[in-house]
Every structure is written in C-alpha cells, then in structure tokens.
Amino acid sequence: MTASQGRYANAFTGWDGSPAAAREMQKTLAAQVRLEDDFPPLRLIAGVDVGFEEGGAITRAAVVLLDALSLEPIAQTLARIPTLMPYIPGLLSFRELPAVLQALEALPHVPDLIFSDGHGIAHPRGLGIAAHLGVVTGLPTIGVAKKILTGHHEPLGEQRGDRVELLDRGGRVIGTVLRSKDKVRPLIISPGNRVSLDTAPRLVMQYVTRYRLPEPTRLADRLASRRDEKKLPKT
C-alpha cells in the first residue's frame, strides 16, 4: 500500500496489506507507546477526524490546527485518497491513517499535541488510531472516541467532568469514561502516545467549550464529515 509522502512515508513499511500482518504490526507498535507526559508547553494543538465519500471509495481526512490558548483555528488541511482497505474491526487505523498522514504533512506547523477521533490504547491490542498515529509520527496524541471498543467500567455520574476508569479484562486501566457535558453521552478518552492516563482526560476537558466534543476534534469532525457543505443551499 501507499501511505504518506515525506516524513511519514515509511509509516507502513513491512506491512503486506493483510489483516494478519496488520495485527502483528499493531503488537509491535503498541510496545513503543509511551504513557508518560512528554510534551512541550502547548502552543499549537490539532484535531484529526476521517470521513468517507462515494460510498466509502474515497477516504477524506481532516486536520485542524488551533492556537492552544485562544482556540482560534490557524489552518486546516484535507487529504482525499482512494480507500485502501475495507472496514475490519480493530484495524481502523490501517484504513484511515494513510489519509491522515497526508493531511498532517500539509499543515504549515507541527502541532504540540494531537487529539484524534478514535481510540488510543483502549484497543484490543493497545493500538487504536490515536496510538498508531502517535508512534509513527513521534508526536503526543490523545484518543477521543464516542463509544467503547473494548473494556468495562463502573457507573458514571451525569454531571460535566464526571469520570470513571475504563478497565481491560485483567483490570488494567486503559482509559477514562468522561462526561464532558451534563447528561450527554460520555466520551472514551485514552492516551495515544507521550501523554499519561491521568493527563489525557484533563486535557480533553481543558478544550471542551459549549459542545460535547473538545474543540480540536469537533472542528475536524465538521470538516471531515462535510457537515457545513451539506447545509449550504442548493443552486
């Protein structure tokens, strides 16, 4: 398969395109995830999301770069490429990441931290798309997912900021179930790389404004889903 050009061109080197090889690569890359806080003072943050066009034939990746203090958008990029593999549970990053890397390459600045729609380590093999993205780029990443892929948790309160740990079968903490707004569906937060389990939900809440999603992934979601385009009047 072909991934991104430029600095991330080797992100999928060694993968033959098969699901079995992808799962083995996930195990190898998961061992490289770092779960300690190792990011600079945040000046630029980015949100990443992916949508599809033409019935899934085209992968559409969106990246939005924001000022970390004002949350004003600085730049946004889109990458549209032919979809390289079908949807296979647990292998989403192999379907979406090639387009994400192309969009990330096109940013005018490298972000200090990336919020990715999807999971970090809260994944059956510890490598959701946020973790995969973090390892292949070396950048700090956090996964912000809308539903659980794996794990279980205790009951969650209904108020903004309520949170409980997400646990795997062995009782290991793999993320946080977070109520970002009163009485809305919770978010599943897990670190991707260079961010700790404790810090990831705190950073997400830092960038939640009026909406359920933090601003970086909310804006990326709008761009990836073409939601604003769909609202335009037909001519």
N, C-alpha and C positions, 0 to 999 in steps of 0.2 A: 504494500500500500504506500501511498504518498502522504506524508504529513506536511508540516510547515516548511517553508524555505527559511534560510537564515539561521539564527542562533539556535532554534529548536528543531532543526531539520532531522536530527538523529533521535528524536523522541521515541520512535517506534522501531529503531534498528534491532534486528534479531527476531522480530515477530513475523511469522509466515502467513498471517491472516486467519489462522484457525482459532476457534474458541478455546481449544485445549491449550494452545501455546499462549493465548491471552491470559488464561488463568494462571499459568506458570509465571508469566511476566509479572502479574499482579503480586504474587507471593514474593518475588524478588524485590520489586519496588517498594512493597509495604515495609520491608525490613529497613528501608532507607528513610522512612518518615521520621521526623524529629518532632517530639511533643514537648519541647521547652520553648519559652518565649525567647525569640531571637529575631526581633525586627527593630528597625530604627524608629526614632520619633516620627509619627505618622504625618506626612505632608500630603501625599497623594495616595488615594485608595481607588480600587477598581471593583466593578461588579461585572460578572460574567453570566450569561444565560444563552441557551440554544433553542431554536425553533426549527421547524421544517416547512418546506414549500413543496408544491406539486405532488401532494400525496405522499410526502416523505422522500421523494427522489433527490431533493436539494436540502443540505444541512445549512442552516443560517445561524451563525454565531455572532453574538453581540458583546462588545466590551465597552463599558462607560467608565471614564476616568473622572474622578471628582477631587476637589480640594477637601482635605480631611477636616478642616476647621469650619468652613462655611457650607460645605456640601454642594457648592456650585459645580455643575458639570464643566469640565475643561475640554474634553474631547470624547468622541465616540467613534467606534470603528465597527464595520460589518465584514464578515467573510462568508461567502456563499460558495460551497463546493458540492460536487456530486456526493451523495451519501454512500459511504464506503462499505457499510455492513448493516445487516438488519438489526432490529432491536433484540437483544438477548439479555435476559435478567442478570444483573451482576456485572455486565460488561459494557455498561453505558459509556464509559469514558473512551473506549475504543471506537465507538460510533461518533461521538461528539467532539473529542479533543482535537483531532486534526484541524477542524474549522476554528476552534477556539484559539489554537496556537497561531493561526494565520491572523486572526483579528488582533490578538495581543501584540504580534510583531508590528502591526501598523500604528500602534499608539505612539504619540510624539515623546512620551516619557515612560519610564519603567515605574510601575506603582510600588509603593512600600508594602502594600497588603492587598490581597485579592479576596473578595467574597464571591464564592461560586454557588450558583443554583445547583444543588445536589449534595451528596454526602462526602465527608472527609474519611475518617477512619471508621465511621459507623456503617460498615460494609462487611459482607461475609468473609472476605479475605483482607479486610483492613485497607482497601484502596479504592474508595469511591472517586468520582471525578475530581473533587477538590484536592484530595491527597495525590492523585496521579498528576494533576496539574502542578502541584507544589514541588513534587520530587523532580519532574523533568525540567522545570524552569529554575528550580532552586529558590523560588520566592515564597514568602509567608502566605498561607492560604487558610480560609475557613469555609467549611461547607454549610450552606443554609438550605435545608430541604423542607419540603412541605408535608412529607409523610415518612413513616418509618420503613426502612428497608429490612433491617434486622435489629433484634434486641427487644427488651421489655423494660417496663418502668412502673413505679408506684403511681397512685392517683395524683393528678396535677390540679393545683388551685386555679381559680377562674380569673385572678387579677393580673394586671400588667406586671411583668417581672417575675411571676411565679415560675419556678423551675424544679425539675427533678432529674436525677441521673438516669441516663439510658445505659442499660447493662446488657452484656452478651450472655450466652448460656452459662458461662463459667462464673458470672458475677463481676466480671471486669468492666469498669466504666469505659464506655466508648463514645459518649456524647452527653448532651443535655436536651431535655424536652422543655421548651421555653414558651411561655405565654407572653407574646410581645405586646398584645393589647388586651384590654378587658374582654373576656368571654369570646375571643376569636379562636379559631383552630390553632393549636400550637405549632411552632417551628421545631425542626430537629436540627440541632447545632452540633457539629463535630469538627475538631481541628483537622486541617489538611496537612500542613507542614509548618514548622517553625513557630507554632502557636500552641500554648498549653490547653488542656481540658478546662481549667478554671477560667482562663482569659477569654476563650472563644465566645461564650455567651455574653460576657461583659462587653466585649467589643461590638457584638451584634446589637445589644440594647443601646449602646452609645450612638448608633446610627439609625435607630428606629425613630421616626418622626410621627406623622399622623396616620401612618399606614401599618399594616401587619408586617410587611417585609422591610428590612433595612434599606435605606436609600440606594446603596450601590446595586443590589440585586433587583430592587423594584424598577429602577430605571433601565437596567439591562433587560429585564423581562418585557417591558413595554416595547423596546426596540427589537428584541428577538421575535416576539410574537406578532409584530406589525400591528399592535393594537391601535396606535394612533392613526396609522394609514387607513385602517378599516372604518374609522369614524369620519373620514373625510367624505363630503358629499360627492355623489357620482356626477360626472359631467357628460 
